[in-house]
């Protein structure tokens, strides 16, 4: 049994802010390919830089001839593993709303430079999914939109931006998680499409960007029309060999999504799943959370090592690692200072009119003394490390003398309705109401006509929210709860500043 030959095909997560004994052992004895980090591993920039430095020093002392892979999901927007001490960059759908693919290059390059300064060398991004299902519970604004060719244009620029900064990029979630109604963290989604249908939609961005992307991540989704009604894509030789390698001609590194997710555990346990993935043609398998499962997986793979042919796979991994660039010569603080205006510029370009407020409504806003903000409760996917609640009261208070904010919870609906009726204007800040309990929709439908005429909806995440709401005085899409976007919207109403955002998805009537 050669531990090091197996370990080089495994990525493992670690539990805390420092290197624990278990992770140290995985590096020293097994020579694992790398670690995948999460928000749980980040306290501040200094701690995180110390962590990534220590990981590399342990690997060097253990005899690694190449850098340890240090990966995380920094898609930006709603998926940020690092959410302080570094710039907060806009996510995919916000960038797509600008109508300028060059903004994807700008933002992903800038983000990658900051990641590299922190010691990260592999970003598990960008998301190449085409979000054609409005009810998708896990992708949504993580996607660049619903048109496959527009998504492809942004994905290509994002990959170019990441890798120009010396960081490895990853297209995900192959062969496409955009037309699903189940979160693969919680269950096994089914995409019941033929190869021809996939080639026309889901696979368009992957085909366009795959020749340049260092890696591609496999999704835990079932594709029964491809000839396998049991194994998810992450374990399927049909998906990996026939579609990704042969049909798309991909020659880079293939990595699975986390094998602890229920989308794969509903089929088989992580050790057996890791074996099946490598046997099917994946290069790297990921066990993100549980130490016992990491050990069990490595031991299982070692016991079946003779059945796996991994030399070509190891060569692909080594070749990929050779393309990692050096960290930037300037500090993270300097990078943040340089990136601030570009970030604000993209957010300003993204604010989108869904339904423009009538002049009479805008006139009322300009003289309003008392406004009410109403937000909905939200239910997040497990993939989101922290919940982005629209904490935007301060931006409104800079303009309106009195601002009252309410979160719509059962038992308070009558009180909030009374407050809305008494206010000069009402703003409903909606955030994925289709994936919450729809209290916001029910409450809004109780608004009398007079209240509706002074109520404006603002989706601060999923633009599909507008479809579910009753007719209001206006509706605007921001894609993220970013104060700069609220400031742009207020300037639109108060000064007539035009809004240039373009909706990246189609809203069904």
C-alpha positions, 0 to 999 in steps of 0.5 A, a space after each residue: 500500500 502506497 499512501 502517498 499515491 492515493 493521498 494525492 487524489 484527495 482534498 480534505 477540509 479541516 475544522 478550525 482556525 489552525 492546523 489540527 493533528 488530523 490534518 497534519 497527519 493527512 499531509 505528512 503520511 498521506 500527502 493529500 493533494 490539498 485542503 479546502 477551506 470554509 468560513 469556519 477557517 477564517 477569523 481575520 486576514 492575519 490568522 488566515 495567512 498564518 494558516 495557509 503559510 503553516 499548511 505549506 510549511 508542513 507540506 514542504 517538511 513532508 517532502 512535497 515537491 509542489 505546493 499544497 493545493 489550498 482551495 475555497 469557494 469564493 464565488 462572491 455575492 452570496 457565496 463568500 468563504 472570506 467575508 471580512 478583511 478582504 473586498 466584498 465583490 459582486 456575485 455572478 448575476 450582479 455582474 451579468 446585470 451590467 451587460 458587460 462581460 469585461 466586468 467578469 474579468 475585472 471582478 474575478 481577477 481582483 478577487 483572485 489577487 486578494 485570495 492569492 495574497 491570503 495564500 489561496 491558490 485554487 478558487 472553486 469558481 466560477 459557477 457555469 450553471 445556466 439558471 433556467 429553473 426559476 425555482 432552483 433552490 441552490 443556484 439562482 444568483 450564483 449563475 450569470 443568467 438564463 441564456 447559455 451563450 450570455 452565460 458562456 461569455 461571462 464564464 470565459 471572462 471569469 476564468 481568464 480573470 482568476 487565472 491571470 492572477 495566478 490562481 486556478 479556476 474551476 467550472 462548476 457544477 458539471 454538467 449543469 445544476 441550473 435546471 434543478 428543483 432539489 439542492 444537492 446538499 440535501 438530496 439527489 436532483 434529477 435532470 431529465 434531459 437528453 445529451 442533445 438538450 444538454 449540449 444546447 443549454 447546460 453544456 454551452 458555457 462548459 464547452 466555451 470555457 473548458 479549454 482554458 479552465 484548470 479544473 471542472 467540478 462534477 455535480 451530484 445530479 442524476 441524468 437518467 437519459 444519458 444511460 445511467 439511472 443510478 449514479 450521479 454525474 460525479 460518479 458516472 463514467 458516462 458523464 465523465 468519460 463519454 461527455 466531458 472527456 470525449 464529447 467536450 474534449 476536456 483535458 484538465 483536472 476533474 474534481 468532485 463536489 463534496 462527497 459528504 453531500 446528501 446528493 451522493 450519500 443517498 447513493 453510497 457512502 463517501 469511501 465507496 463513492 470516492 473509489 467509484 468517482 476515481 474509477 469513473 475518471 475523476 482526478 480528485 475527490 473532496 471530503 470537506 467536513 468529517 475527519 473520520 470519513 476522510 480517514 475511512 476514504 483514504 484507507 478504502 482507496 488504499 485497500 483498492 489501490 490495485 484496481 485503480 489506474 491513476 498515473 495519468 490522473 496524477 500527471 494532470 494534477 501535477 501539470 495543473 499545480 505547475 500553473 499556479 502563480 506567485 502571490 502579488 508583490 503588494 499587500 492585501 490592504 493595498 489591493 483592497 484600496 485599489 479595488 474599491 472604486 471598481 467594485 462600486 462601479 459594477 454595483 452601480 451598473 447592475 441596478 435594474 428596473 423591473 417596474 418603474 415607479 410612476 412620477 407621482 410615486 417618485 414625487 411622494 418619495 422626495 418629500 417623504 418623512 416616514 418610511 417603513 422597510 419590510 424584509 422577509 424571513 429566508 431559508 438558506 441552502 447549506 452551501 451559504 456559510 452566512 446569511 446575508 440579511 438586508 442590513 440597509 437601514 443606514 442607507 435609507 436613514 441618510 435620506 429619510 428622517 424616520 425609518 422603521 424596519 420590520 422583519 415579517 414574522 408570524 404574529 407581527 403581521 397586523 402590527 406591520 400592516 398598520 405601520 405600512 398604512 401610516 407611513 409615507 412610503 413602504 419598501 418591501 426588501 424581498 430575498 428569495 421569497 419563493 424559497 421561504 415560507 411566502 409570508 411576504 406574499 400573503 402579507 403584501 396581498 393584504 395591503 389596501 389599494 392606497 398602501 399598494 400605491 406607495 409601496 415599492 418592491 426591491 429584490 435584494 437577491 433573487 429577481 424572480 421574487 417580482 413574479 410572486 408579488 402583487 402589483 405594487 407601485 414599482 419594482 427593482 432588482 439589486 441581486 444582492 443586499 449591497 448598500 451601494 445599490 440602495 444608494 444608486 436607487 435613491 439617487 435614481 429617484 431623487 436626482 433622475 440618475 438613469 439605471 442601466 442594469 439588464 435582467 439576466 433572466 426571464 420573468 414568467 408572467 
